[in-house]
Amino acid sequence: MGGTRARILRELTVPRSTTQLARRLALSPGGTSAHLSTLRRNGLVTASRDGRQVLYRCTALGTSIIAAGGGYRQAQ
């Protein structure tokens, strides 16, 4: 998994919108949206509508991948 997608998954332990994620991770909203689409297609995040915004949250599969170290780890 790519580093950006792993970072997004780590941020989704609580529901967040595309805009919130983009701001927290210093990414463009369009790029964040594209990553979220890929993660959703692969069953790693879910989306639910809350009024005018869509909130994303990590699924059990996404959480287990991050917990197992299957995501990207930054060099220290």
PyMOL Python script that loads the backbone (N, CA, C, O; Angstrom):
from pymol import cmd

cmd.read_pdbstr("""\
ATOM      1  N   MET A   1       0.849  -1.169   0.000  1.00  0.00           N
ATOM      2  CA  MET A   1       0.000   0.000   0.000  1.00  0.00           C
ATOM      3  C   MET A   1       0.894   1.230   0.000  1.00  0.00           C
ATOM      4  O   MET A   1       1.949   1.245   0.633  1.00  0.00           O
ATOM      5  N   GLY A   2       0.462   2.255  -0.714  1.00  0.00           N
ATOM      6  CA  GLY A   2       1.229   3.489  -0.781  1.00  0.00           C
ATOM      7  C   GLY A   2       1.192   4.270   0.514  1.00  0.00           C
ATOM      8  O   GLY A   2       0.277   4.115   1.324  1.00  0.00           O
ATOM      9  N   GLY A   3       2.185   5.102   0.700  1.00  0.00           N
ATOM     10  CA  GLY A   3       2.311   5.886   1.922  1.00  0.00           C
ATOM     11  C   GLY A   3       1.143   6.818   2.176  1.00  0.00           C
ATOM     12  O   GLY A   3       0.680   6.939   3.310  1.00  0.00           O
ATOM     13  N   THR A   4       0.661   7.479   1.129  1.00  0.00           N
ATOM     14  CA  THR A   4      -0.446   8.413   1.316  1.00  0.00           C
ATOM     15  C   THR A   4      -1.707   7.679   1.735  1.00  0.00           C
ATOM     16  O   THR A   4      -2.420   8.140   2.626  1.00  0.00           O
ATOM     17  N   ARG A   5      -1.992   6.555   1.115  1.00  0.00           N
ATOM     18  CA  ARG A   5      -3.196   5.800   1.483  1.00  0.00           C
ATOM     19  C   ARG A   5      -3.096   5.253   2.897  1.00  0.00           C
ATOM     20  O   ARG A   5      -4.095   5.214   3.615  1.00  0.00           O
ATOM     21  N   ALA A   6      -1.921   4.835   3.302  1.00  0.00           N
ATOM     22  CA  ALA A   6      -1.739   4.354   4.675  1.00  0.00           C
ATOM     23  C   ALA A   6      -1.952   5.503   5.665  1.00  0.00           C
ATOM     24  O   ALA A   6      -2.563   5.311   6.716  1.00  0.00           O
ATOM     25  N   ARG A   7      -1.454   6.681   5.334  1.00  0.00           N
ATOM     26  CA  ARG A   7      -1.665   7.841   6.202  1.00  0.00           C
ATOM     27  C   ARG A   7      -3.150   8.171   6.311  1.00  0.00           C
ATOM     28  O   ARG A   7      -3.640   8.495   7.393  1.00  0.00           O
ATOM     29  N   ILE A   8      -3.856   8.090   5.203  1.00  0.00           N
ATOM     30  CA  ILE A   8      -5.303   8.343   5.221  1.00  0.00           C
ATOM     31  C   ILE A   8      -6.000   7.332   6.116  1.00  0.00           C
ATOM     32  O   ILE A   8      -6.835   7.705   6.940  1.00  0.00           O
ATOM     33  N   LEU A   9      -5.669   6.060   5.965  1.00  0.00           N
ATOM     34  CA  LEU A   9      -6.294   5.034   6.811  1.00  0.00           C
ATOM     35  C   LEU A   9      -6.066   5.321   8.291  1.00  0.00           C
ATOM     36  O   LEU A   9      -6.984   5.183   9.100  1.00  0.00           O
ATOM     37  N   ARG A  10      -4.862   5.716   8.642  1.00  0.00           N
ATOM     38  CA  ARG A  10      -4.556   6.001  10.050  1.00  0.00           C
ATOM     39  C   ARG A  10      -5.379   7.165  10.594  1.00  0.00           C
ATOM     40  O   ARG A  10      -5.669   7.214  11.790  1.00  0.00           O
ATOM     41  N   GLU A  11      -5.750   8.088   9.739  1.00  0.00           N
ATOM     42  CA  GLU A  11      -6.557   9.235  10.156  1.00  0.00           C
ATOM     43  C   GLU A  11      -8.037   8.895  10.288  1.00  0.00           C
ATOM     44  O   GLU A  11      -8.801   9.674  10.858  1.00  0.00           O
ATOM     45  N   LEU A  12      -8.444   7.759   9.778  1.00  0.00           N
ATOM     46  CA  LEU A  12      -9.868   7.432   9.738  1.00  0.00           C
ATOM     47  C   LEU A  12     -10.319   6.536  10.882  1.00  0.00           C
ATOM     48  O   LEU A  12     -11.251   5.748  10.718  1.00  0.00           O
ATOM     49  N   THR A  13      -9.681   6.643  12.017  1.00  0.00           N
ATOM     50  CA  THR A  13     -10.178   5.945  13.209  1.00  0.00           C
ATOM     51  C   THR A  13     -11.428   6.643  13.725  1.00  0.00           C
ATOM     52  O   THR A  13     -12.209   6.061  14.479  1.00  0.00           O
ATOM     53  N   VAL A  14     -11.609   7.884  13.317  1.00  0.00           N
ATOM     54  CA  VAL A  14     -12.855   8.627  13.552  1.00  0.00           C
ATOM     55  C   VAL A  14     -13.331   9.125  12.189  1.00  0.00           C
ATOM     56  O   VAL A  14     -12.514   9.371  11.301  1.00  0.00           O
ATOM     57  N   PRO A  15     -14.642   9.275  12.015  1.00  0.00           N
ATOM     58  CA  PRO A  15     -15.145   9.724  10.713  1.00  0.00           C
ATOM     59  C   PRO A  15     -14.617  11.102  10.341  1.00  0.00           C
ATOM     60  O   PRO A  15     -14.589  12.016  11.166  1.00  0.00           O
ATOM     61  N   ARG A  16     -14.200  11.236   9.090  1.00  0.00           N
ATOM     62  CA  ARG A  16     -13.699  12.515   8.590  1.00  0.00           C
ATOM     63  C   ARG A  16     -14.162  12.705   7.146  1.00  0.00           C
ATOM     64  O   ARG A  16     -14.361  11.742   6.405  1.00  0.00           O
ATOM     65  N   SER A  17     -14.325  13.951   6.774  1.00  0.00           N
ATOM     66  CA  SER A  17     -14.677  14.279   5.393  1.00  0.00           C
ATOM     67  C   SER A  17     -13.410  14.385   4.548  1.00  0.00           C
ATOM     68  O   SER A  17     -12.294  14.414   5.067  1.00  0.00           O
ATOM     69  N   THR A  18     -13.613  14.440   3.250  1.00  0.00           N
ATOM     70  CA  THR A  18     -12.491  14.619   2.331  1.00  0.00           C
ATOM     71  C   THR A  18     -11.730  15.903   2.656  1.00  0.00           C
ATOM     72  O   THR A  18     -10.499  15.914   2.673  1.00  0.00           O
ATOM     73  N   THR A  19     -12.458  16.968   2.909  1.00  0.00           N
ATOM     74  CA  THR A  19     -11.829  18.254   3.221  1.00  0.00           C
ATOM     75  C   THR A  19     -11.027  18.179   4.512  1.00  0.00           C
ATOM     76  O   THR A  19      -9.906  18.683   4.578  1.00  0.00           O
ATOM     77  N   GLN A  20     -11.591  17.557   5.532  1.00  0.00           N
ATOM     78  CA  GLN A  20     -10.867  17.423   6.801  1.00  0.00           C
ATOM     79  C   GLN A  20      -9.574  16.641   6.614  1.00  0.00           C
ATOM     80  O   GLN A  20      -8.524  17.027   7.127  1.00  0.00           O
ATOM     81  N   LEU A  21      -9.660  15.536   5.874  1.00  0.00           N
ATOM     82  CA  LEU A  21      -8.465  14.720   5.624  1.00  0.00           C
ATOM     83  C   LEU A  21      -7.416  15.506   4.846  1.00  0.00           C
ATOM     84  O   LEU A  21      -6.233  15.489   5.185  1.00  0.00           O
ATOM     85  N   ALA A  22      -7.863  16.192   3.803  1.00  0.00           N
ATOM     86  CA  ALA A  22      -6.925  16.959   2.972  1.00  0.00           C
ATOM     87  C   ALA A  22      -6.182  17.992   3.815  1.00  0.00           C
ATOM     88  O   ALA A  22      -4.970  18.158   3.673  1.00  0.00           O
ATOM     89  N   ARG A  23      -6.897  18.678   4.680  1.00  0.00           N
ATOM     90  CA  ARG A  23      -6.258  19.685   5.532  1.00  0.00           C
ATOM     91  C   ARG A  23      -5.293  19.054   6.523  1.00  0.00           C
ATOM     92  O   ARG A  23      -4.174  19.537   6.696  1.00  0.00           O
ATOM     93  N   ARG A  24      -5.720  17.978   7.174  1.00  0.00           N
ATOM     94  CA  ARG A  24      -4.876  17.322   8.183  1.00  0.00           C
ATOM     95  C   ARG A  24      -3.589  16.777   7.580  1.00  0.00           C
ATOM     96  O   ARG A  24      -2.542  16.785   8.228  1.00  0.00           O
ATOM     97  N   LEU A  25      -3.669  16.302   6.334  1.00  0.00           N
ATOM     98  CA  LEU A  25      -2.523  15.648   5.708  1.00  0.00           C
ATOM     99  C   LEU A  25      -1.808  16.531   4.679  1.00  0.00           C
ATOM    100  O   LEU A  25      -0.873  16.080   4.018  1.00  0.00           O
ATOM    101  N   ALA A  26      -2.245  17.776   4.545  1.00  0.00           N
ATOM    102  CA  ALA A  26      -1.651  18.714   3.578  1.00  0.00           C
ATOM    103  C   ALA A  26      -1.676  18.145   2.160  1.00  0.00           C
ATOM    104  O   ALA A  26      -0.673  18.164   1.447  1.00  0.00           O
ATOM    105  N   LEU A  27      -2.852  17.635   1.771  1.00  0.00           N
ATOM    106  CA  LEU A  27      -3.053  17.090   0.434  1.00  0.00           C
ATOM    107  C   LEU A  27      -4.109  17.914  -0.286  1.00  0.00           C
ATOM    108  O   LEU A  27      -4.841  18.673   0.349  1.00  0.00           O
ATOM    109  N   SER A  28      -4.194  17.774  -1.593  1.00  0.00           N
ATOM    110  CA  SER A  28      -5.266  18.450  -2.322  1.00  0.00           C
ATOM    111  C   SER A  28      -6.568  17.670  -2.102  1.00  0.00           C
ATOM    112  O   SER A  28      -6.542  16.447  -1.963  1.00  0.00           O
ATOM    113  N   PRO A  29      -7.690  18.368  -2.071  1.00  0.00           N
ATOM    114  CA  PRO A  29      -8.975  17.663  -1.926  1.00  0.00           C
ATOM    115  C   PRO A  29      -9.220  16.661  -3.050  1.00  0.00           C
ATOM    116  O   PRO A  29      -9.748  15.575  -2.810  1.00  0.00           O
ATOM    117  N   GLY A  30      -8.836  17.022  -4.278  1.00  0.00           N
ATOM    118  CA  GLY A  30      -9.025  16.110  -5.406  1.00  0.00           C
ATOM    119  C   GLY A  30      -8.202  14.838  -5.275  1.00  0.00           C
ATOM    120  O   GLY A  30      -8.691  13.739  -5.540  1.00  0.00           O
ATOM    121  N   GLY A  31      -6.956  14.994  -4.866  1.00  0.00           N
ATOM    122  CA  GLY A  31      -6.098  13.830  -4.658  1.00  0.00           C
ATOM    123  C   GLY A  31      -6.589  12.961  -3.523  1.00  0.00           C
ATOM    124  O   GLY A  31      -6.560  11.733  -3.607  1.00  0.00           O
ATOM    125  N   THR A  32      -7.044  13.608  -2.453  1.00  0.00           N
ATOM    126  CA  THR A  32      -7.583  12.868  -1.308  1.00  0.00           C
ATOM    127  C   THR A  32      -8.804  12.080  -1.733  1.00  0.00           C
ATOM    128  O   THR A  32      -8.958  10.918  -1.358  1.00  0.00           O
ATOM    129  N   SER A  33      -9.673  12.703  -2.511  1.00  0.00           N
ATOM    130  CA  SER A  33     -10.874  12.040  -3.002  1.00  0.00           C
ATOM    131  C   SER A  33     -10.532  10.817  -3.850  1.00  0.00           C
ATOM    132  O   SER A  33     -11.171   9.773  -3.724  1.00  0.00           O
ATOM    133  N   ALA A  34      -9.537  10.945  -4.703  1.00  0.00           N
ATOM    134  CA  ALA A  34      -9.118   9.820  -5.542  1.00  0.00           C
ATOM    135  C   ALA A  34      -8.605   8.660  -4.695  1.00  0.00           C
ATOM    136  O   ALA A  34      -8.928   7.503  -4.966  1.00  0.00           O
ATOM    137  N   HIS A  35      -7.809   8.964  -3.672  1.00  0.00           N
ATOM    138  CA  HIS A  35      -7.315   7.916  -2.777  1.00  0.00           C
ATOM    139  C   HIS A  35      -8.464   7.257  -2.023  1.00  0.00           C
ATOM    140  O   HIS A  35      -8.492   6.035  -1.870  1.00  0.00           O
ATOM    141  N   LEU A  36      -9.414   8.067  -1.551  1.00  0.00           N
ATOM    142  CA  LEU A  36     -10.557   7.515  -0.822  1.00  0.00           C
ATOM    143  C   LEU A  36     -11.394   6.600  -1.712  1.00  0.00           C
ATOM    144  O   LEU A  36     -11.896   5.575  -1.250  1.00  0.00           O
ATOM    145  N   SER A  37     -11.543   6.959  -2.968  1.00  0.00           N
ATOM    146  CA  SER A  37     -12.291   6.110  -3.908  1.00  0.00           C
ATOM    147  C   SER A  37     -11.634   4.749  -4.051  1.00  0.00           C
ATOM    148  O   SER A  37     -12.314   3.723  -4.047  1.00  0.00           O
ATOM    149  N   THR A  38     -10.321   4.737  -4.177  1.00  0.00           N
ATOM    150  CA  THR A  38      -9.587   3.476  -4.293  1.00  0.00           C
ATOM    151  C   THR A  38      -9.711   2.656  -3.012  1.00  0.00           C
ATOM    152  O   THR A  38      -9.949   1.450  -3.062  1.00  0.00           O
ATOM    153  N   LEU A  39      -9.551   3.311  -1.873  1.00  0.00           N
ATOM    154  CA  LEU A  39      -9.670   2.607  -0.585  1.00  0.00           C
ATOM    155  C   LEU A  39     -11.080   2.045  -0.401  1.00  0.00           C
ATOM    156  O   LEU A  39     -11.247   0.939   0.114  1.00  0.00           O
ATOM    157  N   ARG A  40     -12.069   2.790  -0.813  1.00  0.00           N
ATOM    158  CA  ARG A  40     -13.458   2.329  -0.685  1.00  0.00           C
ATOM    159  C   ARG A  40     -13.730   1.145  -1.614  1.00  0.00           C
ATOM    160  O   ARG A  40     -14.343   0.160  -1.201  1.00  0.00           O
ATOM    161  N   ARG A  41     -13.282   1.238  -2.848  1.00  0.00           N
ATOM    162  CA  ARG A  41     -13.462   0.146  -3.814  1.00  0.00           C
ATOM    163  C   ARG A  41     -12.851  -1.155  -3.312  1.00  0.00           C
ATOM    164  O   ARG A  41     -13.336  -2.239  -3.635  1.00  0.00           O
ATOM    165  N   ASN A  42     -11.792  -1.046  -2.524  1.00  0.00           N
ATOM    166  CA  ASN A  42     -11.092  -2.226  -2.023  1.00  0.00           C
ATOM    167  C   ASN A  42     -11.524  -2.635  -0.619  1.00  0.00           C
ATOM    168  O   ASN A  42     -10.900  -3.497   0.001  1.00  0.00           O
ATOM    169  N   GLY A  43     -12.596  -2.015  -0.118  1.00  0.00           N
ATOM    170  CA  GLY A  43     -13.171  -2.427   1.155  1.00  0.00           C
ATOM    171  C   GLY A  43     -12.414  -1.969   2.394  1.00  0.00           C
ATOM    172  O   GLY A  43     -12.598  -2.531   3.474  1.00  0.00           O
ATOM    173  N   LEU A  44     -11.565  -0.956   2.252  1.00  0.00           N
ATOM    174  CA  LEU A  44     -10.768  -0.503   3.389  1.00  0.00           C
ATOM    175  C   LEU A  44     -11.392   0.675   4.126  1.00  0.00           C
ATOM    176  O   LEU A  44     -11.052   0.931   5.281  1.00  0.00           O
ATOM    177  N   VAL A  45     -12.306   1.398   3.468  1.00  0.00           N
ATOM    178  CA  VAL A  45     -13.047   2.479   4.111  1.00  0.00           C
ATOM    179  C   VAL A  45     -14.507   2.401   3.690  1.00  0.00           C
ATOM    180  O   VAL A  45     -14.842   1.848   2.643  1.00  0.00           O
ATOM    181  N   THR A  46     -15.368   2.969   4.530  1.00  0.00           N
ATOM    182  CA  THR A  46     -16.782   3.104   4.200  1.00  0.00           C
ATOM    183  C   THR A  46     -17.104   4.591   4.159  1.00  0.00           C
ATOM    184  O   THR A  46     -16.367   5.419   4.694  1.00  0.00           O
ATOM    185  N   ALA A  47     -18.207   4.910   3.520  1.00  0.00           N
ATOM    186  CA  ALA A  47     -18.648   6.294   3.426  1.00  0.00           C
ATOM    187  C   ALA A  47     -20.106   6.374   3.857  1.00  0.00           C
ATOM    188  O   ALA A  47     -20.916   5.509   3.525  1.00  0.00           O
ATOM    189  N   SER A  48     -20.423   7.426   4.600  1.00  0.00           N
ATOM    190  CA  SER A  48     -21.815   7.661   4.985  1.00  0.00           C
ATOM    191  C   SER A  48     -22.081   9.160   4.929  1.00  0.00           C
ATOM    192  O   SER A  48     -21.214   9.978   5.235  1.00  0.00           O
ATOM    193  N   ARG A  49     -23.281   9.490   4.537  1.00  0.00           N
ATOM    194  CA  ARG A  49     -23.651  10.895   4.408  1.00  0.00           C
ATOM    195  C   ARG A  49     -24.091  11.438   5.760  1.00  0.00           C
ATOM    196  O   ARG A  49     -24.821  10.785   6.505  1.00  0.00           O
ATOM    197  N   ASP A  50     -23.627  12.655   6.059  1.00  0.00           N
ATOM    198  CA  ASP A  50     -24.026  13.383   7.256  1.00  0.00           C
ATOM    199  C   ASP A  50     -24.387  14.794   6.804  1.00  0.00           C
ATOM    200  O   ASP A  50     -23.524  15.667   6.714  1.00  0.00           O
ATOM    201  N   GLY A  51     -25.659  15.006   6.523  1.00  0.00           N
ATOM    202  CA  GLY A  51     -26.071  16.298   5.983  1.00  0.00           C
ATOM    203  C   GLY A  51     -25.498  16.501   4.602  1.00  0.00           C
ATOM    204  O   GLY A  51     -25.757  15.714   3.692  1.00  0.00           O
ATOM    205  N   ARG A  52     -24.716  17.560   4.440  1.00  0.00           N
ATOM    206  CA  ARG A  52     -24.147  17.887   3.131  1.00  0.00           C
ATOM    207  C   ARG A  52     -22.786  17.261   2.887  1.00  0.00           C
ATOM    208  O   ARG A  52     -22.245  17.379   1.787  1.00  0.00           O
ATOM    209  N   GLN A  53     -22.226  16.605   3.876  1.00  0.00           N
ATOM    210  CA  GLN A  53     -20.891  16.031   3.683  1.00  0.00           C
ATOM    211  C   GLN A  53     -20.918  14.512   3.765  1.00  0.00           C
ATOM    212  O   GLN A  53     -21.824  13.912   4.344  1.00  0.00           O
ATOM    213  N   VAL A  54     -19.908  13.918   3.173  1.00  0.00           N
ATOM    214  CA  VAL A  54     -19.720  12.475   3.238  1.00  0.00           C
ATOM    215  C   VAL A  54     -18.573  12.217   4.199  1.00  0.00           C
ATOM    216  O   VAL A  54     -17.491  12.788   4.061  1.00  0.00           O
ATOM    217  N   LEU A  55     -18.820  11.353   5.171  1.00  0.00           N
ATOM    218  CA  LEU A  55     -17.790  11.014   6.152  1.00  0.00           C
ATOM    219  C   LEU A  55     -17.251   9.626   5.858  1.00  0.00           C
ATOM    220  O   LEU A  55     -18.009   8.696   5.583  1.00  0.00           O
ATOM    221  N   TYR A  56     -15.947   9.499   5.917  1.00  0.00           N
ATOM    222  CA  TYR A  56     -15.265   8.232   5.666  1.00  0.00           C
ATOM    223  C   TYR A  56     -14.741   7.681   6.977  1.00  0.00           C
ATOM    224  O   TYR A  56     -14.353   8.426   7.876  1.00  0.00           O
ATOM    225  N   ARG A  57     -14.738   6.356   7.066  1.00  0.00           N
ATOM    226  CA  ARG A  57     -14.224   5.688   8.260  1.00  0.00           C
ATOM    227  C   ARG A  57     -13.557   4.383   7.821  1.00  0.00           C
ATOM    228  O   ARG A  57     -14.001   3.730   6.877  1.00  0.00           O
ATOM    229  N   CYS A  58     -12.509   4.026   8.507  1.00  0.00           N
ATOM    230  CA  CYS A  58     -11.773   2.794   8.236  1.00  0.00           C
ATOM    231  C   CYS A  58     -12.649   1.578   8.573  1.00  0.00           C
ATOM    232  O   CYS A  58     -13.325   1.568   9.602  1.00  0.00           O
ATOM    233  N   THR A  59     -12.636   0.572   7.722  1.00  0.00           N
ATOM    234  CA  THR A  59     -13.355  -0.667   8.007  1.00  0.00           C
ATOM    235  C   THR A  59     -12.484  -1.565   8.899  1.00  0.00           C
ATOM    236  O   THR A  59     -11.326  -1.250   9.173  1.00  0.00           O
ATOM    237  N   ALA A  60     -13.056  -2.673   9.338  1.00  0.00           N
ATOM    238  CA  ALA A  60     -12.286  -3.632  10.139  1.00  0.00           C
ATOM    239  C   ALA A  60     -11.080  -4.140   9.343  1.00  0.00           C
ATOM    240  O   ALA A  60      -9.998  -4.327   9.900  1.00  0.00           O
ATOM    241  N   LEU A  61     -11.270  -4.359   8.049  1.00  0.00           N
ATOM    242  CA  LEU A  61     -10.163  -4.819   7.200  1.00  0.00           C
ATOM    243  C   LEU A  61      -9.054  -3.767   7.140  1.00  0.00           C
ATOM    244  O   LEU A  61      -7.875  -4.092   7.282  1.00  0.00           O
ATOM    245  N   GLY A  62      -9.433  -2.521   6.930  1.00  0.00           N
ATOM    246  CA  GLY A  62      -8.442  -1.447   6.894  1.00  0.00           C
ATOM    247  C   GLY A  62      -7.695  -1.310   8.208  1.00  0.00           C
ATOM    248  O   GLY A  62      -6.477  -1.129   8.228  1.00  0.00           O
ATOM    249  N   THR A  63      -8.436  -1.400   9.306  1.00  0.00           N
ATOM    250  CA  THR A  63      -7.820  -1.316  10.631  1.00  0.00           C
ATOM    251  C   THR A  63      -6.841  -2.458  10.858  1.00  0.00           C
ATOM    252  O   THR A  63      -5.759  -2.253  11.407  1.00  0.00           O
ATOM    253  N   SER A  64      -7.220  -3.663  10.438  1.00  0.00           N
ATOM    254  CA  SER A  64      -6.334  -4.814  10.644  1.00  0.00           C
ATOM    255  C   SER A  64      -5.064  -4.710   9.803  1.00  0.00           C
ATOM    256  O   SER A  64      -3.994  -5.133  10.240  1.00  0.00           O
ATOM    257  N   ILE A  65      -5.174  -4.158   8.618  1.00  0.00           N
ATOM    258  CA  ILE A  65      -3.986  -3.989   7.767  1.00  0.00           C
ATOM    259  C   ILE A  65      -3.008  -3.004   8.408  1.00  0.00           C
ATOM    260  O   ILE A  65      -1.804  -3.256   8.450  1.00  0.00           O
ATOM    261  N   ILE A  66      -3.527  -1.892   8.900  1.00  0.00           N
ATOM    262  CA  ILE A  66      -2.669  -0.906   9.561  1.00  0.00           C
ATOM    263  C   ILE A  66      -2.074  -1.494  10.839  1.00  0.00           C
ATOM    264  O   ILE A  66      -0.886  -1.319  11.109  1.00  0.00           O
ATOM    265  N   ALA A  67      -2.895  -2.190  11.625  1.00  0.00           N
ATOM    266  CA  ALA A  67      -2.418  -2.772  12.889  1.00  0.00           C
ATOM    267  C   ALA A  67      -1.340  -3.825  12.657  1.00  0.00           C
ATOM    268  O   ALA A  67      -0.428  -3.984  13.468  1.00  0.00           O
ATOM    269  N   ALA A  68      -1.456  -4.542  11.541  1.00  0.00           N
ATOM    270  CA  ALA A  68      -0.487  -5.592  11.232  1.00  0.00           C
ATOM    271  C   ALA A  68       0.781  -5.036  10.595  1.00  0.00           C
ATOM    272  O   ALA A  68       1.723  -5.780  10.319  1.00  0.00           O
ATOM    273  N   GLY A  69       0.801  -3.741  10.366  1.00  0.00           N
ATOM    274  CA  GLY A  69       1.984  -3.146   9.744  1.00  0.00           C
ATOM    275  C   GLY A  69       1.996  -3.313   8.250  1.00  0.00           C
ATOM    276  O   GLY A  69       3.044  -3.163   7.622  1.00  0.00           O
ATOM    277  N   GLY A  70       0.840  -3.626   7.652  1.00  0.00           N
ATOM    278  CA  GLY A  70       0.763  -3.817   6.208  1.00  0.00           C
ATOM    279  C   GLY A  70       0.781  -2.530   5.435  1.00  0.00           C
ATOM    280  O   GLY A  70       0.952  -2.534   4.216  1.00  0.00           O
ATOM    281  N   GLY A  71       0.607  -1.429   6.128  1.00  0.00           N
ATOM    282  CA  GLY A  71       0.656  -0.129   5.472  1.00  0.00           C
ATOM    283  C   GLY A  71       2.073   0.380   5.400  1.00  0.00           C
ATOM    284  O   GLY A  71       2.997  -0.246   5.919  1.00  0.00           O
ATOM    285  N   TYR A  72       2.236   1.481   4.776  1.00  0.00           N
ATOM    286  CA  TYR A  72       3.534   2.122   4.617  1.00  0.00           C
ATOM    287  C   TYR A  72       4.016   2.650   5.960  1.00  0.00           C
ATOM    288  O   TYR A  72       3.236   3.233   6.713  1.00  0.00           O
ATOM    289  N   ARG A  73       5.262   2.456   6.259  1.00  0.00           N
ATOM    290  CA  ARG A  73       5.872   3.027   7.469  1.00  0.00           C
ATOM    291  C   ARG A  73       6.954   3.991   7.054  1.00  0.00           C
ATOM    292  O   ARG A  73       7.810   3.669   6.230  1.00  0.00           O
ATOM    293  N   GLN A  74       6.910   5.179   7.631  1.00  0.00           N
ATOM    294  CA  GLN A  74       7.928   6.163   7.293  1.00  0.00           C
ATOM    295  C   GLN A  74       9.250   5.793   7.940  1.00  0.00           C
ATOM    296  O   GLN A  74       9.285   5.296   9.066  1.00  0.00           O
ATOM    297  N   ALA A  75      10.321   6.037   7.231  1.00  0.00           N
ATOM    298  CA  ALA A  75      11.657   5.784   7.787  1.00  0.00           C
ATOM    299  C   ALA A  75      11.910   6.769   8.921  1.00  0.00           C
ATOM    300  O   ALA A  75      11.499   7.928   8.869  1.00  0.00           O
ATOM    301  N   GLN A  76      12.594   6.280   9.942  1.00  0.00           N
ATOM    302  CA  GLN A  76      12.860   7.139  11.084  1.00  0.00           C
ATOM    303  C   GLN A  76      14.303   7.526  11.152  1.00  0.00           C
ATOM    304  O   GLN A  76      14.705   8.254  12.060  1.00  0.00           O
TER     305      GLN A  76
END
""", "prot")
cmd.dss("prot")
cmd.show_as("cartoon", "prot")
cmd.util.cbc("prot")
cmd.orient("prot")
